Amino acid sequence: MNISFMQKALEIANNSGNDIPVGAVIVKDNIIIASAHNEKEKLNDVTAHAEILAIRRASHVINDWRLNGCDLYVTLEPCPMCASAIIQARLKSLYFGSFDTICGAFSVLPDLAKITNSKLTVKGGIMEQECAKILKGYFDRIR
């Protein structure tokens, strides 16, 4: 785990415009190979979450849907849709910032990776306060 990658994900989240500020980076061999922020509103696409977009971009970079040996850093705990994509992409590790106790796949189903026979390791709470702060600021502005 490298805190600078979460800092980069947070920086990317800050550039999400009118979308919920979630940023993601995918790292292979200690190098960022893909990054994304939420674009659900921008693209009018319910699947345009930061994690999904980053996975798509990383797959294009390495020319393989299998992201073996890659780590994902994301500022918010992934939803069930994103968690499924993360497991299907065979990522090695997931590091997330803020917990989502309502919709977060790993908070709701803590054994999700084990149930699916995935080798994914999951660690949450990385820079949790900083990640939560940007989300709170966004929701305070729109409500």
N, C-alpha and C positions, 0 to 999 in steps of 0.2 A: 504494500500500500504506500502510495506516494501522495502526500498532502497537496503538492503543487498541481496534480491533475484535478483534484476537487476544486482548487482555486480557479483553475481554467474553466471548469464546468460552471462555476458560479459567475465568472466573467461573461461567459456565453449566455447564461440565463438572463443577465442584465440587458442583453440586446434583443430580447424577444418581443419588443414592441407591444402590441395589444393582446398578445397571447399570455397565458399563465407562464410566469418566468421559471421555466425548468430548463436546465442545460445539461448536456451529456457529452462525454468524450470517451472514445474507445482507444485503448493503448495496447500496442504489441511491441514487445522487446524494448519497453521503456520509451517508446515514441508514440505520440498521438497520431493515429492514422485516420480518424474521423471525428467529427463533432457536429452537434446540432442543438437547436433549441426548439421548444414547442412552436408549431406552425398551424395548429388546428384552425384558428380563426382566419389566419392569412390565406390558407389553402382551401378553407371550407371543407376540411377532410378530418373526420373523426379519428382516423388512425395516425395523424401527423403529430404524434407525441415525439418528444426529443429522443427517447430511446429507440423507437422504431426508425426514425430518420437516420440516426447515427449508425444503427445496424445496417441499414440499406447502403449507406455511404461506405462503411468499412468493407462490406461484401464486394462492392465494386472495386475498391482499392486493391484488395488482395485476390480478387477474381475467384471468390469461393464463398458460398453461403455458410460454410463451417468456419466460425471464428475461434477455432482452437487456439489456446494460448493467449487470448485477448482478455483484457480487463475492461469493464465498463464502470465509469464514475458518473453518477447522476445526482442532481441536487435534491430530488424528491424520491421517496420510495416508489418503485414502479407499481402501476396498476396491474390487474390480472392479465390484460391483453399484452402489456409490455413484458411482464414476467414470463409469459408463455413464449414470446419471441426470443427473449434472452436465453431461455432453456433450449429452445429449438436451434438457436444459433451456436450452441455449444460453447458459450463464453466460459472462461476459466473462473473469473471472479466478478462479483458485483459489489461496488461500494456506493452507498447512498448517504445523502445528508439528512434531510428531514424525514421523520417517520410520518406515515399517513395511516393513522389507526382506524380510519373509516374504510378507505378503498385500497390501502396498500396490500399488495398480494402476500408479502412475507410477514406482515403483522397479523393478517387474517388467517393465513395458512403458513405458519412458521416452518413446517416440514415439506413445503412445496417441492423444493429441489430434490429432497430425498424420495418423496412419493413418486416423482417422475424418473427416478433412477439417474438423475443428473449428477455430474461431478462439480457443479457450480458451488463455489463458496460465497457466502453472503455476509456482509458486515454493514450495519447501519449506524447512523449517528455521527458520521464524519462531518466535521464543521457544522453540526446540527443547528446551532444558534444562528450562524450567518445565513444558512440556507432557509431557515424558517423566517428570518427577518425579511428577506426579499419577497417571500410569498405573502406575508402579512401586509407589507407595504402595498403590494399589488391589490389585494382584496380590500384593504382600507380605501384605496382610491376609487375602486369601481362600485362600492356599495354605499 
